[in-house]
Amino acid sequence: MLKANAGTANKNSEIISGAILSLTGGFLMAGAEINGVTSFIGASVCGSASPLNSTAILIGSLLRYIFSGNLHKNIILVCAMIFIIIGKLFTISFENPSWSGVATGISVFSSSLIVSAIIGESIFKILFYLIYSIFSGFTAYFLVISRESFRKQRVIDLKSGISFAFAVVYAVILSALTSFDFVFVNAGRILGIAVTLVAGYHYGYMGGVLCGALTTCGIFLSSKEAGMPFVLLSVAGLISGYIHRRSMGAIAVLFNASSILFVILTGQTDSLIPCICDLALGTALFFGICPNVSDKWVVTGKSKDGISDIISSRMEFLAGSISALRDDSEKISNLLSESSVKSDAVEELSEKICSECCNKTVCWYRNYEDSRQGFKKILKQGEILPENFPDELKNCLKKSEIADAVRKISMEQITARLMDMRFSESRKLLFEQIKVTEEIILSAGEKINVRYSEPISNTVRLKLERYGYKTSNIIAYYNSRNRLLIEIYFELEEAPANCVRICDLISDELKINLDFTEPVRSGREVRIRIFEKTRYSLQSCVQSMCALNSPESGDYSEIFTDGIGNSYVILSDGMGSGKSASLESKMVVSMFRKLIVSGVGYLSAIRLINSIMLNKSRNEAFATLDAVKIDMDTCGLVVIKSGASATLIRHKSQVIKITSPTFPIGIIQQAEAFSCEYEFERGDIIIMLSDGISENEYQYIKELLLRKDDLKQIVSEICDKSEKFTGGKRRDDITVIGLKVGQG
């Protein structure tokens, strides 16, 4: 309960801080101008924000206008903000970009018409207000698009059509900041110079030209006088961009020299001192922010989607080829089984026994049908004795030879049927393993939503080389939540004994708090995953008890992460209890973990483990598998079961019981595991149980989950009460696992 209250408090603090920031922003934006006219940025931001933040912006603007005595001059914007807020209170679509843009434009124009009608302004002034309202509406539209894009991707995406929205937002914000002059310096020009330098350093001459042009545009929107000295800023960005990534000092010197030269050449010598001051402060800001700017926050250029498509297509084709091979093999095998003609046992027996008999002519030429019918009856008899021969063979001279031969044929037929059964089982198991291989290849070829980072890959490689680590490959990339992951591959002989040292070196180099997974070996190569810590963390509590008179528990559990953001919790219950059951459960858990961290999907992993358990030994051996997969970036939950006991989930104020009608691993050839996604969020609790917990205790566990929030106390009480619900005798091993997601 305390942690739930803490989560609510954090959410409330975010709302309050957002409102305070909006109030401050509204106060500052109220002083922004565009060539002597009040800037529309206040109305645009108001139109793109939530109702609460819009109200805070209005209050901040009112305070600025009242303190400066300019309320009457800005009554149109004040009225427009009031109209926008009223519109937001009566609709749920205020986060829609089109609605925000249209509502902002209409509100500004309506306010202009009302004020113009009251004070009697000319028709030409109304035309100006129409253009003014169109610009304010489009700005609000682009503000919402930029905000939502950054919220979803956690990155400024400049490689798609959304880049235009970011460009507009940058120019408008810069024009607003340019309105603020402090003695010899200008806030907008300082920021524009720093951004142009950063773009030139990281992205070369293209970045310098683009940001230089946008900066000039933003400054000119605010004031022609402020923009003229830096009219050739894009050219300075072009020149300095040619030495990008070589030296921050060199690019700063070249950029400043070029900019000062262009100020003189354009005849703006009167503004030389303010320009030099702005360049100095902008350069200082560049040195401060440039080391912290990387492709984590800004995406430019084309990604390597073509290579990804080729790999994906080839993998799909390979998987399809294996699938076709499996289908053809099954068809051929079935045809061969059906076409295999068994020899006629009657003909075989008569040829073997009667070929040298003196009565062959009488039996097989004169009485063919009777003799054949007699042999058929003998072959069907269970116990064959000379005295119980059928009437058709009562005059047979070789009854004892026939009885011995029939017994031999019967044994051969039984052996053949057993061999056919074993062959059929082996064939089915082989086809199942081929199908699993097909699924693994297909999953390996799936395109993943990641963004490769060449700069960080090179930085990590150089850092490790300086400290004597020889790597075979390093791949750094950002996932869909813009979280950094680094995969480092070593030859087996070069693999480090301690991963902590490597993680610390990379963390120090990148100035990021990183974590790592244990090394994973694949043939002659070892892989280590280093990753930026996830948004959430997993809290766990495990308690186990052995069955009475059992020296060792047959239950086994593990908690691990796959290194890409998913945490797995596995519980396996071996058949029976004791050492043998413990060995089976440990085998299932260790194989599952090995396959998951190697990149195999959990369903394919279960099917592969099942085939291994079936062929492990002649003795019957099986174990349950109960697992949960939690995405620590989004809190997404997947429950996975194969013959396991129920799992209980407390979500908000409800308790959900999850069961599955599946077999344990190692019983049947085609293992079909249960898996399903469930709603889950921070503060919810998961309880995983082994078979030793009686179903009679489930109602008590539900009530316990609704009453208490302490994970350790819940798990302890479930174990303590287990003997009471099983009649005082602990006949099976007991394991209880409690899980809760907290803040990372």
Secondary structure by P-SEA (a helix, b strand, c coil): caaaaaaaaaaaaaaaaaaaaaaaaaaaaccccccccccaaaaaaaaaccaaaaaaaaaaaaaaaaaacccccaaaaaaaaaaaaaaaaaccccccaaaaaaaaaaaaaaaaaaaaaaacccaaaaaaaaaaaaaaaaaaaaaaaaaaaaaacccccccccaaaaaaaaaaaaaaaaaccccccccaaaaaaaaaaaaaaacccaaaaaaaaaaaaaaaaaccccccccccaaaaaaaaaaccccccaaaaaaaaaaaaaaaaaaaccccaaaaaaaaaaaaaaaaaacccccccccccccccaaaaaaaaaaaaaaaaaaaaaaaaaaaaaaaaaaaacccccaaaaaaaacccccccccccccccaaaaaaaaaaaaaccccccccccccccccccaaaaaaaaaaaaaaaaaaaaaaaaaaaaaaaaaaaaaaaaaaaaaaacccbbbbbaaaaaaaaaaaaaacccccccccccccccbbbbbbbbccccccccaaaaaaaaaaaaccccccccccccccbbbbbbbccccbbbbbbbbbbbccccccccccbbbbbcccbbbbbbbbbcccccaaaaaaaaaaaaaaaaaaaacccaaaaaaaaaaaaaaccccbbbbbbbbccccccccbbbbbbccccbbbbbcccbbbbbbbcccccccccbbbbbbbbbbbcccbbbbbbcccccccaaaaaaaaaaccccaaaaaaaaaaaccccccccccbbbbbbbbbbccc
